[in-house]
Amino acid sequence: MIEMRTGARWFRAAGALAAFLFWYPCFAQAPAGHARLFVADSAGGGISAIDPSGGKVLFSIPSPAPVEFAALSPDARSLYLANSSRNALQMADIRALKVTRGAELQGKPACLAVSPDGRRVFVCLAGDSAIDVVDTAPMRRERSIFTGVVGPVRGLFLTPDTTRMVAAGAKGLAVINVRSEKIEFTIPTPVASAAVAFDSDSHLVIRRLFVIGEGAKAVEVIDYPERKSAGQLATGAPPTGLAVTADRKGLWVVAGDAAQGFSLPELKKTASIPLEPGAKTIACAGDSPRCFVSNPVTGTVTILDTGNATTNAKELSRARAGKAPSVLLPEPVQPEATHSPGR
């Protein structure tokens, strides 16, 4: 009898170990010092997690539809996917590697942003001035924010301190208080806005906005405190993506099949790195000088080392990422856990 009980315990332990080894890929992490990069596939559907240090695909999460828009929760446990075919927002559990829940929307989703506490997802709707607010606990649309004068919203961008959200619209920008969900003020732009990046100081106080306008061969520079245009940054071709580096010393713009680097705050052009034809969006890591560019034509992501304030910048590698990578979501930098003595 003793031997049988011992044997049963051994089999249970072996089974638990086997289960752990089976599920281990679900928790695959990038090497220390390199947060993961999540890449949405706008053609084949699904999300891939990439190790930016070597370009290796760590795991993939299937989606029932192509993913043109996506957002990552602040704790990097959930992904929110726009399902345009069903007018729905879907939540994917990163550890379970699958879509688990969904919420119906008032229309076709066109952009996403997640509140800093992860409790709400803001969803702009194609051709509409409304932003649906989804409560992530029950995964249910609760209400809408109406942007009014800025027209249909094309992008939502959290400010560096996460207290506000900038809605890029057909007729300008609306600055929304994230907590109250109220519009604080609007900023007119000469053309329809599509994407926004922020120039901020070490205290995350915003000095300027960089805005991509529809059809313009330049980036519009907005004086944020004065709420007006402060000129343009010529790019030679219509820009398709822009991002500021983690150290806030460089602005990178994708335009004319090249990644163009500008120093901050001087806005002096310091680098130009050739990219694949059709290169589209760009995102920068929060924990390193790396930036990432989506190449939907070739199904790859270009990994850049932006150097020191854009000097010594270079391409590091290219990683396969689905059929047509679109949205790039660097994993947020998580604060290190602290432990009190004796606990």
Steps between C-alpha positions, in 0.01 A plus 500: 500500500785737585665428166173565314452840670862591429455399138182709470679802638783447251258482207319815616833685527606375159168610353536848649851528357380390158220756510748772591730404214206491260384850596847650539501666153198705609720688746803536268690814585764695315851499656557729795516864396278455194122527526292310246358653184143406404421520129147503352443331162256695280480224237532158659357594837646451843778646712866393518731565794859569393825509693643833379855402595514225238179523298377156607124439514425391857133405450190593302137562591244417227216738422171429322557800272787712363628746761537856370485665842611371839603621846688345792393517864741683735585175682562319168254224589232582242480612141200684359424437134269692269273264306372718218294225337287460814509859635652360818790536741660168598728423793780245470652341810875495438566209737217290357604591144143553385217749461278457804237776502346774287287814508260633239565852372283764334695478175818388328805544728777716354745559789553400864653628823504348851465703820808496727319286759393250234131528592381671183567473129425801280394408147460749218251408228559531125350818359354600838568771757413262784746303714351190662609433860521128589521381860754214499359320807170396342635575147205721420457835330383745766481841332644725229716813484404745225789699351276739308695768316808287419288271284548124448783368719789317330732433791517505882828572681566510876721783622835402661356547853186303395264761649367609162424356161535678166241413238624566147207605285413617152488864614754512780597355837288455812676472836292281733540457875529123550345500847199722430471403130435867422656706221724766654588687180549457126785594267430573131726341237538602134410152373339185639713345774596132509777448757654689793828480693607704805805711581520515882757587763636282782187574705279387208375854442406530134674768295397408147284261304614343174208426271469307175249667272320341209696540175759740646869448421594627843431454870296779658659640818253625762596725791303320772485775768401758236269252323603609152725404209871564538605404148570184303772237483567413135525128426510500117216248476170447684585352843319183608624463857689684773625431853721652770779294657497386862760760604287776337804614300396386155200518266478233231280532194425239232479675162618421147615144583738633767507554874600863555645597836479849655665610823289643782442772591699650208312315224822464304502214250778262603429167330322325214480121491372328181193284552312246293250635245163560661635536855217641707480541879770548763512449878784537749581281798459646846812336638767534229609704194321253270219602267294274276356553151221294344543377142156375389617428144768250605345377827794614711592741778823700476681539832701822531763612747442874522833558674559800723264785413468351147877496433661167407155369406481179298284205404558199726284231343167408342250259651222305333161604644192359326382593153455877537618645834311817589483618861819470709459483879818506711446344842471768771793531737389349832643635828719256684334324793616604844495277807495607862742326737353188655230457233 
